[in-house]
Every structure is written in C-alpha cells, then in structure tokens.
Amino acid sequence: MDSSQERETISKVTWRLIPLLFLCYIIAYIDRINVGFAGLQLQKAFGVDASHYYAIYGWGAGLFFIGYFLFEVPSNLALHKIGARLWIARIMVVWGVVASAMMFVRTPTAFYVMRFLLGAAEAGFFPGIILYLTYWYRAKDRARTIALFATAGTLAGVVNSPISGALLQLEGTMGLAGWQWLFLIEGIPAVVAGVIVLFVLPDKPEHARWLTPKQKEWIRTELEQERVRLGTQQRHRLRDVFTSGRIWMLCLLYLLLNIAGYGFEMWLPQIIKGFSGRSDVQIGFLNAIPYLAATVSMVLAGRHSDRTGERRWHVAAGAFAAAVGFSASAMAGNLVLALAGLVLAFSGLKAMMGPFWAFSTAALSGTAAAGGIAWINSVGNLGGFVGPMIVGQVRTATGSYSGALFTLSGALVLLGLLALTLRSGGEIFKAIPHAPGRTR
C-alpha cells in the first residue's frame, strides 16, 4: 500500500471513530466535573458552615476516583475480553443513571456514596478507549490521535461551563434546586450515547464494514510488524505490568499530573468566584476560557510530538509551564492576571496528555496492554482524590486558594523532573528477568 492509500486508511478510521468517541468523552467529562458547579450551591443544601464545607466538598469530589481506582483494571480486562462495543455501552448507560441520581443527595454522607458509585460506574471508560485505539493505530500515530480524542475533556469544560452556570439559575423550578437540575439533565446524554455506541462502534478493524479488505489487512500487518519490531510479542503477561519499574514510574507521573489537574478542575469555579466574586452565570463563561486554550495546546503538542517522535521533553515542558502558571496565578493581584495564570497552567497540563499516553502505550501488547493502560490510569487517577482534598484542606487552613495553587505547582515541578529521567524508547519490561525458554 502506497503512502496516499495509508493516509486514506488512517483518515477513514479517524473520521469513523474519533467523532463518536469524542462525543462520549465530552459527556463523561461533564458528568465527572460538573460537581464543581454544583459545589457553588451544595453548602446550602447540606446545611453546613463554610469552615466544614470546603473539607466536605474536597473529600466528596475526590471519592469519585477511589471507586474509579478499584474497578479500573477489572473493567479494562473485561473490555479486552468482551469487546469494546458492548462494554463501553454498558459503562455509559450505568454511569448516566448514577450521574442523574446525584440529584437526590441531601447529606455529606450521601454525597460521598454517590461520588464513589459514579467513579465505579465510569471505571474503565478512558483507559478502555486508549486500549481501543491501539487496535487501530500504530504507535507513531497515537500522540496526535489520543490528543485529538482527549481534547473532548477540555472542550467539555468549554461546553459545560456556561450550560452548568445557566442550569444553576433554574433554582426553584418545579420544586428542584439548581444543582439538582444540573445533575438530572447532564446525566441523560450518557444513557443515549451508550445506546448509540451499542449499535455503531465496531470492536476491531476486522469488524468494520466501512473498511475494504485491503485496508483491514494493512492495519493488521502494520500492527503485527510493530509488535515484532518493539519486541513485545512474547512479553505480555498481566503480572509483568505489576513488576515493571517503568510502569510504576509512569503511574507516579500520571498521579502527579492528576493531583494538579483535578485539584484545579474540581475547584476552578470556586477559585474564580474567590478571585472575582462574579455571579454563577459569569463564572460559567470565565470558567470556559482555560478549557478553550487547553484544547488548542493539546492538539498542537500532540502533533509536534508525533512529528518529532519525542515524548519525554514534551511531557516535562508541559509540566514546567503549568507550574509557572499556577504560581503566577497565586501571586496575581487582579482577576485578569490570575485568570491568565490559570490559562497557562491548564494549557500546560493538557499538552502533556498526548505525548504521555503515546509513550506509555508504545511497548504494551495483548493482556499487558489492557492491564497496563488501566493500571497506569487507575493509580494515576488517585490524584483525582488527592488533589481536590489537598485544595480543600489548604483552603480551610489558610482562608485562600493561593497556598493550594503553590502546592499544585510543586507537584508539577516534580513531575517534569521525573519525566526527564525516563529513557526514550519503547521497552517497558526490559528490566524484568525472564526464565529461559518460557513462553509469554
């Protein structure tokens, strides 16, 4: 197959898969982070004072990721065995129901339980999609593809911010609070999209009726040759994932990224309110600005990383830029400078996503791909528990968000330095001793 036919095949796969997956991830991300806007009204609903509320909200926002962590690897292994179409559809329908049921929480305990259940319901979605993309794309094409897919997370913030701000204005309509309308309405699209996935998404290239036999064979051959070239064909036991030093380092990097990322996102509406004192609707529009900028940075960084073939410096540069942004925002004396710092911080954070996952998936195959991707994502997403909790605790102790932003900045400096210690190249399991002649 010549280069023009290769480009045609990749383009066809991208246009057939990415728009649907993109839509699904927008919905997933909205249901994950809309608690940030609900948090503007939950203090009143819980009937607690501010000194207790910040800690309650931080714990509740973070408990999503404990449920996510516990069920992530089993969920991804099930996807690898059962197939992406059925499993992703199942995930979406269940999480949509739980997301809408968040409207019934009335106490901090109920808030904790429902956030945990939402995390358990969504477990496996993001790493499942990352695994799914390895069935279709070569490693050298993945940074920009993953970045293109992952921009849904940033665009979700752009879409969600003004909508959530507006939904909060439905306060009292039909006897429901604004935050109840927010949870109810924003959970429904997940159920609808899950049904669409069930009927539209092909499990693997050989199941895609819109690919020609020649195109299917090209994808199969390219991926097989890549596995042989990277030396991973015989090294894909699940237990290797848990004994690889490289995998654990990637887990740590992703943990630090998510401590900063979710510590920022789950509190962003309240941070902006603290800086500006604006109305919920105005905060909705201001909240969208960092997400819009991050969308651009994510795509550009992913493309540049694929074009140069370089990963670790792209990760480190994004981390250092984000650290500067958080520190600048913490020291800013007015809304414009504070928001500019937050824009830089979030742009740097999201610029890391494509290069990080391209690096992480480069040498994983078979069951190790399903388990490894899920393990990196699940351990890393514990940062989604730690980050919001830290911000809440520091906010309670100091009375401002500046100390919390400096803390997030420190996590990113450490991330950048650790990223630079990773060797380039794809061999994840190089340091693992293998018995002579043992088949993997």
Secondary structure, 3 states (H helix, E strand, C coil): CCHHHHHHHHHHHHHHHHHHHHHHHHHHHHHHHCHHHHHHHHHHHHCCCHHHHHHHHHHHHHHHHHHHHHHHHHHHHHHHHHCHHHHHHHHHHHHHHHHHHHHHCCCHHHHHHHHHHHHHHHCCHHHHHHHHHHCCCCHHHHHHHHHHHHHHHHHHHHHHHHHHHHHHHHCCHHHCCHHHHHHHHHHHHHHHHHHHHHHHCCCCHHHCCCCCHHHHHHHHHHHHHHHHHHCCCCCCCHHHHCCCHHHHHHHHHHHHHHHHHHHHHCCHHHHHHHHHCCCHHHHHHHHHHHHHHHHHHHHHHHHHHHHHCCCHHHHHHHHHHHHHHHHHHHHCCCHHHHHHHHHHHHHHHHHCHHHHHHHHHCCCCHHHHHHHHHHHHHHHCCHHHHHHHHHHHHHHHHCCCHHHHHHHHHHHHHHHHHHCCCCCCCCCCCCCCCCCCCCC
